[in-house]
């Protein structure tokens, strides 16, 4: 049995596996020893994946999700032909254990850590720990962390690089970050996912602003408030919102977060003018 412990945004995760996980360098940076364990993932490699039960809640090109009572069954699907690669079984509302089954036929590909975290649904475990994962790039400024959120291809990494080039801001992560509240302060946290950016650091820092991006010919910022801000931020959050309790938890967490941190819509160009316009808005 292989055992390794990690910490993601304050969530202590223990991995117990009967096969050696193929740890990437991003995951290694999040290793921990001697800290509290909140969630345990028990991994088994099997010839035949167990059957799922209950009602199907959702299906995408990447996964299927089923529910039976308070138990969720998630299947990760092959990008080649859609066959199941893994099945995970976990509670919809309580933190604790996740059972993750890997298809022996897809080894060693499926034992890579990036697949294991997706397989155990780390987004859900973090949500139960009062952390919400956002599809975003992050930079560290003198005023705190700025998150640039948008769908893939809109320019998250571009805006982060502009702040690095023109304001010496440190790029912390190019793809996914977690957010939460600690003692009344909005916080941002690093995660072991970097997308195509290659930039991924463990960090825990105060959050200055969330910036929702849109490509445009001219640069303009708009401060978003109230329900509109919550809804538009939720569109960039990661988690199974088809699960009623998950949707409720995410809404509660984001609404509380936005009481302490501003949200801006930034229509932007891929140059220094976007930095200047946002900088002015943050200084008002």
Residue pairs with C-beta under 8 A, 6 or more apart in sequence:
1 16
1 17
1 18
2 15
2 16
2 17
2 18
2 19
2 20
2 21
3 14
3 15
3 16
3 17
4 14
4 15
4 21
4 23
4 31
5 12
5 13
5 14
5 15
5 31
5 32
5 33
5 35
5 37
6 12
6 13
6 14
6 15
6 27
6 30
6 31
6 32
6 192
7 13
7 30
7 31
7 32
7 35
7 202
8 30
8 122
8 126
8 178
8 189
8 191
8 192
9 126
9 129
9 131
9 178
9 180
9 189
9 190
9 191
9 204
10 129
10 131
10 180
10 189
10 204
11 38
11 39
11 125
11 126
11 129
11 131
12 32
12 35
12 36
12 37
12 38
12 39
13 37
13 38
13 39
13 40
13 41
13 122
13 125
14 37
14 39
14 40
14 41
15 21
15 40
15 41
15 43
15 116
16 40
16 41
16 42
16 43
17 42
17 43
17 44
18 43
18 44
18 45
19 43
19 45
19 102
19 107
19 111
20 111
21 43
21 111
21 112
21 113
21 116
22 108
22 111
22 112
22 113
23 113
24 112
24 113
24 114
24 192
26 113
26 114
26 192
26 193
26 194
26 200
27 113
27 114
27 117
27 192
29 192
29 200
29 201
29 202
30 190
30 192
30 202
38 95
38 125
38 129
39 95
39 96
39 97
39 98
39 125
39 128
39 129
40 96
40 97
40 98
41 97
41 98
41 100
41 116
41 120
42 97
42 98
42 99
42 100
43 100
43 101
43 102
43 116
44 99
44 100
44 101
44 102
45 101
45 102
45 103
45 104
45 107
45 111
46 101
46 102
46 103
46 104
47 104
47 105
49 75
49 84
49 86
49 87
49 101
49 103
50 87
50 89
50 101
52 64
52 66
52 73
52 75
52 87
53 66
53 68
53 71
53 73
54 66
54 67
54 68
54 69
54 71
54 73
55 66
55 67
55 68
56 64
56 65
56 66
57 65
57 66
57 67
57 240
57 242
57 243
58 64
58 65
58 240
58 242
59 65
61 77
61 79
61 82
62 76
62 77
62 79
63 74
63 75
63 76
63 77
64 74
64 75
64 77
64 84
65 72
65 73
65 74
65 75
65 240
65 242
65 243
66 72
66 73
66 74
66 75
67 73
67 92
67 243
70 91
70 92
70 93
70 94
71 89
71 90
71 91
71 92
72 88
72 89
72 90
72 91
72 92
72 121
72 124
72 240
72 243
73 87
73 88
73 89
74 86
74 87
74 88
74 90
74 119
74 121
75 84
75 85
75 86
75 87
76 84
76 85
76 86
76 110
76 115
76 118
76 119
77 83
77 84
77 85
78 84
78 85
78 106
84 103
85 102
85 103
85 106
85 110
85 115
85 119
86 100
86 101
86 102
86 103
86 110
86 115
86 119
87 100
87 101
88 98
88 99
88 100
88 101
88 119
88 120
88 121
89 98
89 99
90 96
90 97
90 98
90 99
90 120
90 121
90 124
90 125
92 243
92 245
92 246
93 128
93 245
94 128
95 125
95 128
95 129
98 120
98 121
98 125
100 116
100 119
100 120
102 110
102 111
102 119
103 110
109 115
110 119
113 192
114 192
114 193
117 192
117 193
121 240
122 133
122 191
123 133
123 238
123 239
123 240
124 239
124 240
124 246
126 132
126 133
126 178
127 133
127 239
127 246
127 249
127 250
127 253
128 249
130 180
130 181
130 253
131 178
131 179
131 180
131 189
131 253
132 178
132 179
132 180
132 237
132 239
132 250
132 253
132 254
132 257
133 176
133 177
133 178
133 191
133 237
133 238
133 239
134 147
134 149
134 176
134 177
134 178
134 179
134 210
134 233
134 236
134 237
134 238
135 149
135 150
135 151
135 152
135 156
135 175
135 176
135 236
135 237
135 238
136 147
136 148
136 149
136 150
136 156
136 173
136 175
136 176
136 177
136 210
136 236
137 147
137 148
137 156
137 157
137 159
137 160
137 171
137 173
137 174
137 175
137 177
137 197
138 145
138 146
138 147
138 148
138 160
138 171
138 172
138 173
138 177
138 188
138 190
139 145
139 146
139 148
139 160
139 163
139 164
139 169
139 170
139 171
139 172
140 169
140 170
140 172
140 203
140 205
141 163
141 167
141 169
141 208
143 208
143 282
144 205
144 206
144 207
144 208
144 209
145 172
145 177
145 188
145 203
145 205
145 206
145 207
145 208
146 163
146 169
146 208
146 209
146 211
146 278
146 282
147 177
147 179
147 188
147 207
147 209
147 210
147 211
148 155
148 156
148 159
148 160
148 211
148 213
149 156
149 210
149 211
149 212
149 213
149 233
149 236
150 156
150 212
150 213
150 214
150 236
151 236
152 195
154 213
154 214
154 215
155 213
155 215
155 268
155 270
156 174
156 175
156 213
157 174
157 195
157 196
157 197
158 270
159 211
159 213
159 266
159 268
159 270
159 274
159 275
160 169
160 171
160 174
160 197
161 171
162 270
162 271
162 272
162 274
162 275
163 169
163 171
163 275
164 170
164 171
166 272
166 275
167 275
167 279
171 197
171 199
172 188
172 190
172 199
172 201
172 203
172 205
173 190
173 191
173 193
173 194
173 197
173 199
173 200
173 201
174 194
174 195
174 196
174 197
174 198
174 199
174 200
175 193
175 194
175 195
175 196
175 197
175 200
176 191
176 193
176 194
176 195
176 238
177 188
177 189
177 190
177 191
178 188
178 189
178 190
178 191
179 186
179 187
179 188
179 189
179 207
179 210
179 257
180 186
180 187
180 189
180 253
180 257
181 187
181 253
181 256
181 257
181 260
184 260
185 206
185 260
186 206
186 207
186 257
186 260
186 261
187 204
187 205
187 206
187 207
188 203
188 204
188 205
188 206
188 207
189 203
189 204
190 200
190 201
190 202
190 203
190 204
191 200
192 200
193 200
194 200
207 257
207 261
208 261
208 282
209 261
209 262
209 263
209 264
209 282
210 233
210 258
210 261
210 262
210 263
210 264
211 263
211 264
211 265
211 266
211 278
212 224
212 232
212 233
212 236
212 263
212 264
212 265
212 266
213 266
213 268
214 265
214 266
214 267
214 268
215 267
215 268
215 269
216 267
216 268
216 269
217 269
218 267
218 269
219 266
219 267
219 268
219 269
219 273
219 274
219 276
219 277
220 266
220 267
220 277
221 264
221 265
221 266
221 267
221 277
221 278
221 280
221 281
222 264
222 265
223 262
223 263
223 264
223 281
224 232
224 263
224 264
224 265
229 258
229 263
230 251
230 254
230 255
230 258
232 263
232 265
233 254
233 258
233 263
234 241
234 250
234 251
234 254
237 250
237 254
239 246
239 250
240 246
241 247
241 250
264 278
264 281
266 274
266 277
266 278
268 274
268 277
268 278
